[in-house]
Amino acid sequence: MASDSSRIRASDADRDRVAALLQEHHAEGRLSAEEFSERLDAALRARTLGELDELLADLPHADRRRYQLPDAGINPHPDRLYDPGEPDRGVEAIQFAKRTVFA
């Protein structure tokens, strides 16, 4: 028996991908602010993949299942990662401020 993928439950990641795609289409002028808001609300309430697909049906093709959310990385610069061997510059700045302000 063939499964109907439109009836498969949507995950949070599926809803997030559709929301990001809708935002891109809104930024490109394909959706008015009102349409974007309505579709975004519907995407966040969607329970199935079919409901999500309907929100993108009249927009230029975008494969919702292959769309990757932009990487918002916590530390986008690996050369700026915390090194426990180095003194904490924030602590130094606070100590300097205390010495100069309260001296």
trRosetta pair geometry for C-beta under 8 A, 3 or more apart (Angstrom, degrees):
i j d omega theta_ij theta_ji phi_ij phi_ji
3 7 7.8 -126 176 56 83 104
3 8 7.4 57 153 -61 122 104
4 7 4.8 55 93 8 103 110
4 8 8.0 -168 99 -27 57 77
5 8 5.3 -29 -159 -1 53 120
5 49 5.8 -48 151 78 81 145
5 50 7.7 144 109 -58 60 83
6 48 6.4 57 159 145 56 122
6 49 5.8 -126 -131 85 35 88
6 50 2.9 63 -176 -77 92 111
6 53 6.5 -78 -118 28 93 139
7 48 5.7 -48 -145 -147 29 139
7 49 7.8 -18 36 41 15 89
7 50 6.3 14 -60 -12 41 128
8 48 6.4 122 69 -154 38 82
8 49 5.0 17 66 2 92 120
9 47 6.3 -53 -134 167 75 73
9 48 6.1 -68 -106 -102 33 60
9 49 7.8 56 95 -23 10 80
10 14 4.2 -127 -163 85 88 139
10 15 5.8 98 143 -51 124 85
10 46 5.3 23 31 117 158 103
10 47 6.2 160 26 157 99 19
10 48 5.7 129 -23 -172 94 7
10 49 5.4 149 -79 -67 86 54
10 51 7.0 -91 -23 56 137 103
10 52 5.5 122 -103 -28 143 129
11 14 4.7 109 50 0 70 99
11 15 7.2 -135 97 0 43 85
12 15 5.7 -55 -151 39 35 111
12 16 6.2 38 150 -22 67 106
13 16 5.5 -52 -145 36 32 114
13 17 6.4 35 155 -22 65 103
14 17 5.9 -54 -151 33 29 110
14 18 6.6 24 154 -14 63 106
14 46 7.9 -102 113 95 109 125
14 49 6.5 -88 -167 -101 151 80
14 52 6.0 -106 153 -54 107 171
14 64 7.0 52 -156 152 80 116
14 65 7.9 -14 -117 -98 92 66
15 18 5.9 -57 -149 38 32 108
15 19 6.3 35 152 -21 65 107
15 43 5.5 137 -156 156 78 84
15 44 5.9 93 -179 -109 129 42
15 46 6.1 174 -102 53 99 106
15 52 6.9 -128 -95 -97 55 125
16 19 5.6 -54 -147 36 31 114
16 20 6.4 31 154 -19 65 104
16 69 6.3 -21 135 -73 112 139
17 20 5.8 -55 -151 35 31 110
17 21 6.4 31 152 -18 65 105
17 64 5.7 119 117 -170 122 77
17 65 7.9 101 112 -94 163 21
17 67 4.9 132 -168 81 112 113
17 69 6.4 -113 -96 -56 69 91
18 21 5.6 -53 -147 37 34 112
18 22 6.3 37 153 -20 66 104
18 43 4.6 -163 107 -143 120 127
18 46 7.4 15 57 24 160 152
18 52 4.8 -126 -68 -159 155 107
18 55 6.1 72 -178 78 127 135
18 56 6.6 -121 -139 -42 95 118
18 64 5.8 7 -79 -137 82 123
19 22 5.7 -52 -147 36 30 112
19 23 6.4 35 152 -22 63 105
19 40 5.8 69 -130 -137 88 85
19 43 5.1 169 -70 111 76 146
19 44 6.9 50 -78 -62 125 84
20 23 5.5 -52 -150 33 33 115
20 24 6.6 35 151 -19 64 102
20 67 7.0 177 83 144 118 130
20 69 5.5 -175 -48 -113 165 83
20 70 7.6 -179 -152 1 138 84
21 24 5.7 -52 -152 34 34 112
21 25 6.5 31 152 -15 66 105
21 56 6.3 1 119 -103 140 127
21 59 7.7 138 152 101 108 153
21 62 5.3 163 -142 109 130 153
21 64 6.6 -81 -17 -106 157 80
21 67 5.9 -47 -66 -144 112 172
22 25 5.7 -55 -147 39 34 110
22 26 6.2 36 152 -21 66 105
22 31 6.7 -5 -169 11 79 165
22 36 6.0 139 159 -143 103 77
22 39 5.2 -170 -135 111 140 122
22 40 5.7 -175 105 -76 150 78
22 43 6.4 -137 -14 -30 146 152
22 55 6.8 -41 -78 150 121 119
22 56 7.6 -114 -71 -84 80 86
23 26 5.6 -52 -147 36 31 113
23 27 6.3 33 153 -20 64 106
23 36 7.4 83 -99 -158 45 121
23 40 7.7 64 -62 -92 79 119
24 27 5.6 -54 -147 36 31 112
24 28 6.3 23 155 -13 65 109
25 28 5.7 -58 -145 42 32 108
25 30 4.3 -66 -178 61 89 123
25 31 5.2 67 118 -7 100 111
25 36 7.7 179 87 -100 90 97
25 59 5.2 -45 -115 -142 150 141
25 60 7.9 174 -109 33 107 87
26 29 7.8 56 178 -63 30 17
26 30 7.1 -87 -75 57 26 73
26 31 4.4 -55 -90 67 70 108
26 33 7.3 83 -157 -97 119 45
26 35 7.8 -178 -100 84 95 91
26 36 4.0 43 -95 -97 134 139
30 59 6.0 91 142 -127 148 98
30 60 7.6 -116 -103 2 159 94
31 35 4.3 -133 -164 93 89 116
31 36 4.4 117 124 -63 126 83
31 39 6.8 -76 -144 20 149 139
31 59 7.8 -28 -50 -92 105 122
32 35 4.7 94 48 9 78 101
32 36 6.8 -140 90 -6 39 88
33 36 5.7 -54 -146 37 28 114
33 37 6.3 30 155 -20 63 107
34 37 5.8 -56 -149 36 28 111
34 38 6.4 26 155 -17 64 107
35 38 5.8 -57 -148 38 31 110
35 39 6.1 22 159 -12 67 111
36 39 6.1 -62 -144 42 26 104
36 40 6.0 28 158 -22 65 110
37 40 5.8 -54 -141 35 26 111
37 41 6.4 27 158 -18 61 106
38 41 6.0 -57 -154 36 28 110
38 42 6.4 24 152 -16 64 109
39 42 5.5 -55 -146 40 35 112
39 43 6.1 40 153 -26 67 103
39 55 4.9 126 -158 -157 102 109
40 43 5.6 -49 -146 32 32 113
40 44 6.5 27 156 -15 63 105
41 44 6.0 -60 -151 38 29 107
41 45 6.4 16 154 -8 65 112
42 45 5.8 -66 -146 46 31 105
42 46 6.4 56 151 -55 66 91
42 51 7.3 -142 163 167 96 103
42 55 5.9 171 97 -91 121 123
43 46 5.6 -28 -150 -7 33 120
43 52 6.3 68 -132 -120 79 81
43 55 5.6 14 -74 -65 91 180
46 51 3.9 178 -141 104 100 122
46 52 4.9 110 154 -61 166 77
46 55 7.4 -90 -67 -19 139 132
47 51 6.3 71 43 14 59 148
48 51 4.9 105 60 2 78 98
48 52 7.4 -143 102 0 48 85
49 52 5.5 -55 -153 39 40 112
49 53 6.1 44 149 -24 71 104
49 64 8.0 162 -157 93 92 139
50 53 5.5 -50 -143 34 32 113
50 54 6.6 40 155 -26 63 100
51 54 5.8 -48 -154 26 32 115
51 55 7.3 34 149 -22 59 101
52 55 5.9 -54 -162 26 38 114
52 56 7.2 12 152 0 66 107
52 64 6.3 139 135 -174 119 166
53 56 6.2 -74 -157 46 37 98
53 57 6.4 64 147 -63 71 89
53 64 6.9 -128 -92 8 68 147
54 57 5.4 -22 -146 -18 36 122
56 59 5.1 -73 -162 43 63 115
56 62 6.3 -100 -169 56 136 100
56 64 6.3 176 15 -60 162 117
59 62 6.9 -21 110 9 111 109
62 67 6.1 34 165 -71 104 126
63 66 4.2 23 104 30 121 107
63 67 6.4 174 86 -36 62 80
64 67 5.8 -42 -143 10 30 118
69 72 8.0 -37 138 -16 106 97
73 76 4.6 123 85 -80 122 70
75 78 6.8 87 130 -92 109 44
75 80 6.7 -161 -163 81 98 91
75 81 5.6 60 177 -93 153 79
77 80 4.2 46 96 12 112 114
77 81 7.9 -155 102 -37 65 65
78 81 5.8 -12 -166 -27 50 113
83 86 4.4 63 82 5 106 109
87 91 7.3 -111 169 61 89 113
87 92 6.2 70 135 -47 122 121
88 91 4.2 66 90 8 111 110
88 92 6.8 173 94 -11 59 84
89 92 5.4 -53 -149 38 38 115
89 93 6.3 42 152 -23 68 103
90 93 5.7 -53 -149 33 32 112
90 94 6.5 30 153 -17 65 104
91 94 5.8 -55 -150 36 33 110
91 95 6.3 32 153 -18 66 106
92 95 5.8 -56 -146 38 31 110
92 96 6.2 33 154 -21 65 107
93 96 5.7 -52 -147 35 30 113
93 97 6.4 32 154 -20 63 106
94 97 5.7 -54 -148 36 31 112
94 98 6.4 33 153 -20 65 104
95 98 5.7 -52 -149 35 32 112
95 99 6.5 32 153 -19 64 105
96 99 5.8 -57 -151 35 31 110
96 100 6.3 14 159 -8 67 111
97 100 6.2 -64 -142 44 28 100
97 101 5.6 11 169 -6 69 118
98 101 6.4 -60 -127 45 21 98
98 102 5.5 -22 -174 25 62 119
99 102 7.2 -62 -112 54 10 81
99 103 5.6 33 170 -59 54 113
100 103 6.0 -33 -130 0 19 121
